[in-house]
Amino acid sequence: PANSSRGGIPIIVPQFRDHWPFGRHGFARKSPWEFEPETKGVQLRASPETLADWPHECLLSFSFSLSPAALDINLTVENPSSDSFSFQAALHTYLAVEDATTCSITGLESLNYQNEVTRKTERGENAPLVFGKEIDRAYFGAAKHPVMVTSETSDSVEVQSIGSSDFVVWNPGPKHGIGDLPEDGWKHFLCVESAQIESPIQLAGGETWSGSQTLRVFSEP
C-alpha cells in the first residue's frame, strides 16, 4: 500500500489470528522462504524455528502466474511425516487503493460473518460493504462465488478462491493505533483474502492440500 510498510500477500499458516495457542497468524509469514527453480516459486520447510512454534513437519510451497489482467497465486501444504495434523490457512492479500472510503465490496451481502472486533457472529447488510471504520470480518462458507472490489478512483478487482471456503475482509480504520502504519495509511489498502478458518484442514501423513486465489482487474473505460 502507498505510504505503508504493509503490503503483498502474507501467508497465514498454521493458524489464523490467535484462535489456537500457537503464534498469532502462524510462522509462515515471518519465516525465510527459499526459491525453487523448478517451479519458479518459493518453499518453506520445517526447521527448528518453525517446530518451536508449531510441532509438526510440513512443506509449504507458494507459486504464482501473471497475465495482463490477472494474478493467480497458489499455496500448497504437504505433510511429509507419518503423523496427521490440522491447520488453518489464509492468503492475506493487500490491495492498494487511492482511498478506501471510495471503495465497496459486493458478493457478501446478507451473509453471516464472524466479527473479530466484537467477537460475535453477525449478519451482513443487504448492501455493498463500505469502509470508513474498522472492518475485520471472516465470512464462513462465502468463497463459493467471487467478490468484487469496486472503487470510484481505481480499477475494480475480482477476487476468486479455489480450495478454500471462507473470505476475510480487513481494514483497520482511522483509529487503528498500529505502530508500523502511518495515521492515514489505512486509507490506502484493503485486505481481501481467501481462507480456510472455520473448518481446519486435516492432513494425514503423505497428504497434500492446495488453495488458490485469482485476482482479476477490470479497468474502467
N, C-alpha and C positions, 0 to 999 in steps of 0.2 A: 504493500500500500504506500501511497505518497506520504512523505513526512513521517514514516513509521519504520521501526526496526522489525515489525512483524509482517509476515507475508509467506508466499509459497504454499506448500502443501505439507505441513507437519503430519507425520504418520503416527496414528494413535494405536498402539498395541502394547500390552495385552489388556488394558482396562481403560474405560472411559471415565474421566474426572476422578473422583475418589470413591467410586462405587464399591471397590474392593480394597483390601488392606495393603495393596502394593503402591508403588509411587504414582502420584497423580498423573493421569494420561499416559502412563507407561514409559518404558525405557527407549522405545524405538525412535521417538522424535528428538532425543538428545544424545544418541549414540553415533559413533562414526561408522558410516557405511563404506563398502568397497565397490569400485567399479567392476562390472562383469563384462568382459569384452565380447563374449559370445552373444549375449542378449542386448548389449549396449545399455543395460540397466545397472542397478546397484543392488548389493546384497548385504544382509546383516546376519551374522552367525552368532550363536550363543557364545558368551565369553564369561570369565569370572565376574565381570562387572554386571552383565545382564542377569546372570544366575543369582547374584546377590540381591537383585531387585525382584526377580521372578524365577523360581527354582525349576525351570523346565528347559530342556534342549529344544531349539527351534531354528529354522532357517527362514528368513524373510527376504523376499525379492520384490523389487519395485521397478517398473518399466513404463515407458510412455511412447506414444507416437503422435506426431504433429502434422496436421494438414492445414490448408489455407484458412479454414474457418472452424476447425475443431481440434481439441486436445483430448486424447484417450489416455487414461492412466490406469495401471493395474497393480494391485498388491496381492502377493501370494504368500501364504504361511504354510510351511511344511513341518511336520512332526517326524524327525528322523529317529526318534527313540522308540522303545517298546512300550512306554507308558503313555497313557492318554492325558490330555489336558483340555481345558476350556478357556476361551478368551473373548474379549470384545475388540472391535476394530473400527477405525474411522479414518477417512481421508479429509483432514481438517483444512479444506480449501479456502484460501483468502482470495476474494475477487476485488480488484481495485476499482473504485468508483470515484467520481468527482465529488459527489455529495450524497451521503446515504439518505438524507431526508428527502431526496427526489426519487428514491428507488422504491420498488414494491416487488413482492413475490406472489405469483399466482400458482395454483396447483395444490395448495394446502388448506383451502377454505373449509371451515366447519369440521376439521379433523381434531380428534383428541391429541393432546401433547403433554409431555412432562415438562412443567415449567421449573427450570433449575433455579430461578430466582426465588420462587415461593415454595419449591419442593412439593408442589401439588400437581395432580392431573387436572387439566383444564380443557375446555373446548374452544377451538378457534372461531374467530369471527367469520361470518358469511361474507367476506370481503377480502381483497388482497392484503397481505401482511405489509405494513409500512414501518418506518423506522424514525427514531427521534428520542427514544428512551431505551433502557436496557432490554434487549431481547436475547433470551437464552432458552431455546426450546428443542426438545427431542420428539419428533413425530414418529411414533412407532407404527410400523407397517405401512408407511406412506410412500415407499420407494417403488411401488408397482408402476407408477407413472412419473414422467419427468416434471420438474418445476421450472418456471420461467422467472428470471430476474430481469425486471424492466426498469429503465432509468430515463428521466427526462433529458439527461445530458450525456449519456453514454450508450454504447451498443447494448442490446439485450443479450442475455446469456441463458441458454437452456442447460439444465443440469440433469443428467440421466444416470441412474445407478443400475448396475447389474451384479447380482450375487449378494447384495446387502438389502435388508428390509426396511431400514429406517433413514430418516433425514434429520440432520441437526442444522439449526439456524442460529447464528450468534452475532450480535453487535453490542458492545458494552455500553453504548450511550454516552451522553455528555458528563455524567458524574462517575466516570469509570474508576478513577484513582489508581490506574495501572502505571507502575513506575517507568516502564520502558516504552510508554505510549504518550506522545505529546497530547496536550489538553484537547486539541481539536482533531487528533489522529483518528478518532472513532468515525469521523465523517467520511473517511477515505477508503473504507473497506466494508465488505460484508463477508461473513463466513457461511457458506452453504456446503454441507458435506454429506456424502453417503456414509452410512454407518451400520454396524451390527451391534446393537446395545441391549435391547430388551431380551432377546434370546441369544445368549452367548454361543459361539461356535464350539462344537465338540469335535476334537480331533483325536482319533486313535493312532497308535503307533503306525508310521508309514503313510498316513493320510495327508492330503493337501487341500487347502481351501483357497479360493481366489475371489477377489472382489474388484470390480472395475467401475470407473466413473468417466463419463464423457461430458465435456464442456463444449457447447456449440454456440458460436457467435452469430447473431443476426444483426447486421448493420442497418441503421436507419437510412432510407433512401435520401 
